[in-house]
Amino acid sequence: MARIVKVFRTLRNHWKKSTLAVCVLSYGGYWLYGKHCDSVVRREACQLAREFGRQHIAPQERLKKATVILNPAASNGKANNLFEKNAAPILHLAGVEITVVKTDYEGQAKKLMELMEQTDMLIVAGGDGTLQEVITGLLRRPDQEAFSSTPIGFIPLGSHNSLSPSLHFLSDNKVKDITAATLSILKGETVPVDVLQIKGEKEQPVFALIGLRWGAFRDVAAKISKYWYLGPLKTNAAHWFHTLREWPLVHDVSVSLLAPRPRPPDLDPQRPPRPNLLHRIIRRLKNYWSPPAAEPLKPEEPEKWEEQQLNTAELYIQTHNKNPAERRINDSLMICAEPGNKTVGEFISVGNKKVKDPTLFTENSTKLEASVCRLTLPEGAAGFYNIDNEEYEAMPVEVRLLPRKLRFFISAERREELISQPQ
């Protein structure tokens, strides 16, 4: 009892040191517990991957080959360590023969895709910027039709991973997100995704999976980090200072549209059985002696462009890849225009919500659908586009939808949830 009294008396006499020691021990315990949870997640993922590696393959079969495009600069330079600790062991245990190609500078992934040889699967380990470079380099190839059928896996290692919520369940644990994305690649289930081809008058086309964003909210979001010293008030401050420099934040934009196209039915993945030999011989003889009459060519109908004049504070041209498993009637891209009749308070309030979800638009916003659109900016309008969270100089562009152009690996659970969502 005397010892306990002595301990309490010491803590009371040295309460500052005691408080500091409690804080340090608490933080250390929390840090160690987090490391233990990460190790448990890795162990469980490796056990699942080992089951894939134990599967027998036929003598004539070979190991699957995967090409990994890794951006070590993602996540503030932590991407290489995250990949080596969380994704690479899973791929090795599953028996996948991987070739890791690391990028050294911005834009290199586009050049690497021009030289890439055929592979069983392509894995992008990075963020939105790395993914967009890989997609752009892939679709600029002369033989892009053949390479477009290569399934693509996305391991989220960047600060922005906009496509990840459409492919996997996300959590607050980075390790869990990486291992879940890697396991979905091993399971092999894929989903088709749309691609936007964005082409200026002189530049080579750029390809995007999420969309093109232009306007006042985009400009403010790009400057929020400059007000880091204001802490939690930096978002409000960025929007407020922008209204002081430029008001009203409205532009007249001309948009020319082509109507959406009906979506063709999905092809049956199972090929019909081949007719027997006698049936094939009779059919060929019949076609030889009485060939079927050629159908007359139908004259092509001229494209009907519809022009819209929009008065907007922000324009967002986006795909439907937020829910790639949705069954749609038409293949179309979406054009969302935020109205410009907002007060300063409304601009700040809406801007705070758009920082968390840029695809969020108010109820009275203009929404259009098209298969192709041409965007003409007002004279003297400067600024930048955000194409999949990457900055490009604003100019007149044509945005064309390439429906179901690529296939990405998706977790079966996430796919079922997306299918069950209301239309």
Secondary structure by P-SEA (a helix, b strand, c coil): caaaaaaaaaaaaaaaaaaaaaaaaaaaaaaaaaaaaaaaaaaaaaaaaaaaaacccccccccbbbbbbccccccccaaaaaaacccaaaaaaaccbbbbbbbcccaaaaaaaaacccccbbbbcccaaaaaaaaaaaaacccccccccbbbbbbccccccccccccccccccaaaaaaaaaaaaaabbbbbbbbbbbbcccccbbbbcccccccaaaaaaaccccccccccaaaaaaaaaaaaaccccbbbbbbbbbccccccccccccccccccaaaaaaaaaaaaacccccccccccccbbbbbbbbbccbbbbbccccccccccccbbbbbbbbbccccaaaaaaaaaaaaaccccccccbbbbbbcbbbbbbcccbbbbbbcccccccccbbbbbbbcccbbbbbbaaaaaaaaaccc
